[in-house]
Amino acid sequence: MAYKRRKTIVDLREFPAALDLARSLYRDNNGHLRQDNECREIADLLGVSNIAVWHAYHRGDLGVPSPNSARAEAWATGQPTYEAVDKPCRRCSSTIRQPGDDFCVNCEAKYRDATKAARLANEQ
């Protein structure tokens, strides 16, 4: 498993068997993939972590539609943020997010700062 975590994938479209499996699982599950089930099955086929497959799914690189097209477009074009109009932040209702985050830019920064401060306090 440690080897799987180190290995990452840039684009799964280079692996036709994985794409066929992804499309089949997507169809069988009414148009969605779950991180712990379908993504793990695809990851086992490729020898990578299910997180790498999950990220490829959200980027739109898995051969099936991304669940959040604005996020996928921002990720693909290298934009630092995107606007999630239909999915506001659960903490503050802002809509500006970074492509890999679930919360808005400000809440993610606050969380990172709080986590870093707590870690530093524990180390002392």
N, C-alpha and C positions, 0 to 999 in steps of 0.2 A: 504494500500500500504506500510506503514511503516513496517508492519509485514513481508511482502514479501521480502523487502530489507534485513532484518536481517537473513533470512533463506537461507542457501546455500546447495548445493548438491555436493557430492563427485562423485557419479557414477549413472547416470540415467538408467543404465542397470537393476537396481533393480525394475524399474517401467514399466512392460510390456505394459500397455495401452499407456504410453507416447512414448515408442519406436515404437509401431504400428502407432501412430499418426505421429511421426517424419518421419518414412519411407514413409508413405502415402503422407505427404506434400513434402518430398524430391522428390518423383517420380512425383508428380503433378507440381512441379516447375522446371522441367528439371535439376535436380541434384544440387540444392542449397537451402539454407534456409536463410531468411532475419531476422535480429534482431527484427525489429518492427512488422513484420507480423506473420510469422510462429513460431518464437521462443516465441512470446507473446502468441500465441494460446496454445502452449505446456505448457508454464509457468502457464497459467490460469488453465489448467487441473491439474497441480501439486500443485498450490498454492505458487509458488515461483516467483522471478523476471525473466524477460526475459533475463537479463544479465547473470544469473546463467545458463540458458539454452544455451545461446550463447557461454559461456565459455566451457560448456560440449560438444557442437558441435565442437569447435576448438580443444578440447582435444581428440576427437574421442570417447567420451563416450555416444553418442546419438544414436548409432546403425546405423549411416550412415557415409560414408567416410568424414574425416576431409578435409577442403579446403586447408590445408597446413600440409602435412604429417610430415615434419621435425619438425614443431612446436609441433604437437601432440606427437611425439615421445619424444622430449625434455621435454615436460610437464609431460608425463607419467613416465619418468625415473628420474625426479627430477634434470635434468641437468640445470645449471644456464644460459647457452646460447646455441644457435644453429646457424648454418650457413644457411641463406636464399639466396642461390645462384641465384635463379630465381626471387627474389624480393628484389632488393637492397633498401637501405634507400632512402627515397625521398629527404632528405636534403643533405647527403654527399656521397651517393652511397656505403657505407659500407654494408657488408652482415652479420655481427655478431649481433644477437639480443637476447633479453631475451624472454622466451616463452610467456609472457603476453603482450608484447609491439609491437607497430607498427613501431617504429623507431629503429635504431641501438643502441647499448649499450651507446656509447659516446653521441649521440644526446639526448637520454632520460635523461642522467645524467646532461647535460647542461640545458635542459628544467626544470628539477626538481630544480636545483640550482637557475636558474633565477626566477622561480615561488616563491621559498622560500625567495629569496632576496627581491622581490617585496612585498610579504606579510609582511615581517619584516619592510620594509620601510613604509608601510601603517599603521602598528600598532603603530609606533613611533610618 
